[in-house]
Amino acid sequence: MKIRLAGPIESDSIVNGPGLRAVVWTQGCPIHCPGCQNPEAWDPEGGVEVSTEWVCEELAKLRGQQGVTFCGGEPSFQPEACVEIARFVRKELGWDVWSFSGRTYEELKKRGGAEWEFVKELDALIDGPFILAKRDLTVKFRGSRNQRIVHLNKGEITEIEAEE
């Protein structure tokens, strides 16, 4: 299966979830939040196309990581590929799986299909659009106060960390 990436796989991130994390930067986003930190990742034809197998191989080479976080772009724009990678890192590497989304948990659940299957693979979803007027550098792992950290177990909410 193919996935379009917005940039290289990052390692040792401490700002995209707890502990040391690998980050998969997905390409393509239909949401276009004003003030987005990654507008270059909006174009669905931008970035570089690689196989999910290649992504998994690259992640397996990393040492000291505790999890993977899908960022973008909008990871739910390529849900099937993200599901495949998430299942690999959980089963083969024992990592937890987080994702950012400009959509809320409730929107993703309502959309169903592959997008919901991706949510069911997550340990946590940082949800909601970035809102420039609510930008706050003090909220943990988020860019704006409206965004939440939704802790999940097989798609069901176990806890929500929210500022508003």
Secondary structure by P-SEA (a helix, b strand, c coil): cbbbbccccccccccccccbbbbbbbcccccccccccccccccccccbbbbaaaaaaaaaacccccbbbbbccccccaaaaaaaaaaaaaaccbbbbbbcccccaaaaaaaccaaaaaaaaccccccccccccccccccccccccccccccccccccccccccc
